[in-house]
Every structure is written in structure tokens, then in C-alpha cells.
Amino acid sequence: MTHKRLREPAETAVRKCMRLQSTESCLIVTDHERQPIGEALYEVANERTDDASIVRYPPGDQHGEEPPAAVAAAMQAADVVLVPTKKSLTHTKARSDATAAGARVATLPGITEEVFVTGLDADYADIKRHCKDLYAQVSGAETVRVQTKRGTDIVFRPGDREWRQDTGIVHDPDSMSNLPAGEVFVSPETADGTFVVDGTMMPHGLLEDGHVLEFEVEDGTVTEVSDDGVREELDAAAEEVGQDAYNLAELGIGTNVGVTELIGSVLLDEKAAGTVHIAIGDDHAIGGDVEAPIHLDGIVRDPKVFVDGEQIDLPSGV
């Protein structure tokens, strides 16, 4: 029996976000470190459809690592897939193949019971509205410049890449979202400048006040990393894919006004309204062309965002 504190967010995910129907199949993909969340989702899904199942496998070593082949095949065969795992499957071939096959997918990478309970307690209609408003401001931009008082000054050029909305509403075939949700994002064709992470970033979690991570970007590639821990993770990925590990993969803008403080969970903190996040590594699953076994997001507080030279309005948040 699911712990009652996990029951309500599981219902939100299955019934509201995914809108699972009685005629559909549903697959829960989890690991032994996130099993209680997986079982909560399975319990609700099993009440909605007779074709619900759950698979569990050992956590991967890093975000973006492919799951076992049997898991990937099961994901492609399902109508609805929910993925509460320690390591992210968002930026994997298994996930993109599942959506290409028509599945509706929600990934919950690095989810904890705390984040599950607090992050799913959100007004997803409100999040969708903020995403729509922000998308209208950035769609079609030739340049997006992000600046902060702590030294971020970087220009992104989306080119022909499509901006996407992560609303948490996953009702259409071949669509996907993170849960918790709330961002508008793009995989830019290129970028140049400096960004300074002062919020949350793995492997550190929530950075202490005054602790910042600095990155230099040239022609869409991260060329300098101030932090040894982050550099070690990127170097490990580079042993497999070379310079693609240092690809400037994503610019995201948070739209979840329900996130009132950063807690050290990238999954939740990157959705906080009033922040941006910038990612390094894989982008093939979000409109780019780089496949890498890593996708590291860093959250930047209190940004100013300029689209083609004009400052835009961000949802108010942390």
C-alpha cells in the first residue's frame, strides 16, 4: 500500500498531467532508490487501466545513460510512460524513441519524495499559461542575451532550433515533459560568452551563498570550467564522445511560480520562475544534434533576459 503522502501527487501525475485513459497501456520505469514513488504511480495507474506495469533496474552511473534494452523496448510499446529514476532518462535515445513511437512520456529525473510531494502540488493550468506567455516573447528570436550581477553575460543564437514548452500537461501522443514542470527552453545552434551558476548544479546540489561556478563559452562549446567537480564529470563523458561532452546544450527559462525557493534539486529548481538554467552536453532529445552521455544543468539566479536587444518580462519567482 502506498504511503498516503505519495498518493495525492501520484494522482496528479497520472490523472491530470498524463490523463491516462482506461483503454491505454501505462508503464512505470523506476529503480530501487525511487521505488516508493514508482509504486505510488503504479497503484494509481492500475486503478485507471488494466494494462499497467512497472519495471525496475539498477540506477545508471550518470544522467543521460541509456537504460537496458528490454526497458527501452517496453517504453516504445506503451501509450503512457512515467519515469521516476535517480539518473535522468530525459536525454536518452530510449526516451526519444518512445515519443517517436507515439508514447506520452513524463520523466522525473532525480526525484525525491520531498520534491514529488511539493513539486506536484502545483496549478498546471497556471504553469501552462506562463509558458504560453513566455513562448510568445522568445519564439523567433535571433539572439537571446542573459546577464546577471554576478558576471553572466552570454548570447545565444537559436537559429532554426525550435523553442519548446514544458507545461506538465502531456495529453497528446508523442509528447513529453518533466515532472515537476514549468519551463520554456531551446537547444541553441550556438552561443558565446560567460555564465555564472549561483543556484543549483550537480555534483554540488544547492550552492552556498558566495560559491559560484564560472563557464566560458565559445562558438557553442564550453571552453573553460572553474569547478573541478563539474570538470571531472565532463571529462569522463568526453572519454566516450570527445568534445561533444562540452556542447552548450540548452537555455531554459523557469515558469513555475509555485517554486518559491531553491532546494538543491535540479529537477525542481530549474523550473523556478525568475531563474534561467544553462546545460552542457546532450541536446539531441530537445532539438539539437549532439548525443552525449551527460546533460548537466546549472541554475542562474536573478537574470535579465534580452530578446533581440529588448528586455523581456519573466514570471516572478525566487
Buried (B, 14 or more C-beta within 10 A) or exposed (E): EBEEEBBBBBBBBBBBBBBBEEEBBBBBBBBEBBBBBBBBBBBBBBEBBEBBBBBBBEBBEBBBBBBEEEBBEBBBEBBBBBBBBBBBBBBBBBBBBBBEBEBBBBBBBBBBBEBBBBBBEBEBEBBBBBBEBBBEBBBEBEBBBBBBEBEBEBBBBBEEBEBBBBBBBBEEEEBBBBBBBBBBBBBBBBBBBBBBBBBBBBEBBBBEEEEBBBBBBEEBBBEEBEBEEBBEBBEBBBEEBEEBBBBBBBBBBBBBBBBEEBBBBBBBBBBBBBBBBBBBBBBBBBBBEBBBBBBBBBBBBBBBBBBEEEEBEBBEBB
